[in-house]
Amino acid sequence: FLDSEEDRWDYCLRAKRGLSDSSAPGGLSKDQMYLTGAMQILEERKTVDPCWLYCGKVSLADGKRLCEEQTARVADLKYPR
């Protein structure tokens, strides 16, 4: 719950962005999906190989599989410093 009425309004605007009829049920779930993925990475941060995160827009499990199967080319991967 947000105490600030202005903050609540901003959240509603963000969730309803891009809809032609903002009074209709539903909204954009992109932010929720990013949050879900970020939380999964944080929960598994001690076992996550950074290679998995550079495989593209795939799930953590798929990134792991792509690296293990050597489908993803990571030999020349340079990590940011």
C-alpha positions in Angstrom: 0.0 0.0 0.0 1.2 3.5 -0.9 0.4 6.3 1.5 0.8 9.0 -1.1 -2.3 9.5 -3.4 0.1 10.9 -6.1 2.2 7.8 -6.0 -0.8 5.5 -6.3 -2.0 7.6 -9.3 1.4 7.2 -10.9 1.3 3.4 -10.5 -2.1 3.3 -12.1 -1.0 5.4 -15.0 2.1 3.2 -15.5 0.0 0.0 -15.4 -2.6 1.3 -17.9 -0.1 2.9 -20.3 -0.7 2.0 -24.0 -4.4 1.0 -23.5 -6.9 2.7 -25.7 -9.6 2.4 -23.0 -8.1 2.8 -19.5 -11.5 2.1 -17.9 -11.4 -1.5 -19.2 -10.1 -4.2 -16.8 -6.4 -5.3 -17.2 -3.2 -3.6 -17.8 0.4 -4.0 -18.9 2.1 -6.8 -17.0 5.6 -6.1 -18.3 6.8 -4.5 -15.1 5.5 -7.5 -13.0 7.4 -9.9 -15.3 10.6 -8.0 -14.9 10.2 -7.9 -11.1 9.4 -11.6 -11.0 12.6 -12.4 -13.0 14.8 -10.1 -10.9 13.5 -11.7 -7.7 14.3 -15.2 -9.1 17.8 -14.1 -9.9 18.3 -12.6 -6.5 17.0 -15.8 -4.8 19.4 -18.0 -6.8 22.3 -15.5 -6.9 24.7 -17.9 -5.2 24.2 -20.6 -7.8 23.7 -18.5 -10.9 26.5 -18.5 -13.5 26.7 -15.0 -15.1 26.8 -16.8 -18.5 23.1 -17.6 -18.1 22.2 -13.9 -17.9 23.9 -13.1 -21.2 21.9 -15.7 -23.3 19.2 -13.2 -24.2 15.6 -12.7 -23.2 15.1 -16.2 -21.9 14.2 -17.6 -18.5 16.9 -18.4 -16.0 16.3 -22.1 -16.5 16.5 -21.8 -20.3 19.7 -19.7 -20.0 21.2 -22.4 -17.9 20.2 -25.1 -20.3 21.6 -23.1 -23.3 25.0 -22.8 -21.6 25.1 -26.4 -20.5 24.2 -27.7 -24.0 26.7 -25.2 -25.4 24.0 -23.8 -27.7 25.0 -20.3 -26.5 28.4 -19.1 -27.6 30.0 -17.8 -24.5 33.7 -18.6 -25.1 34.6 -15.0 -26.0 32.1 -13.4 -23.6 33.5 -10.3 -21.8 31.8 -9.4 -18.6 31.3 -5.7 -17.6 33.6 -4.4 -15.0 
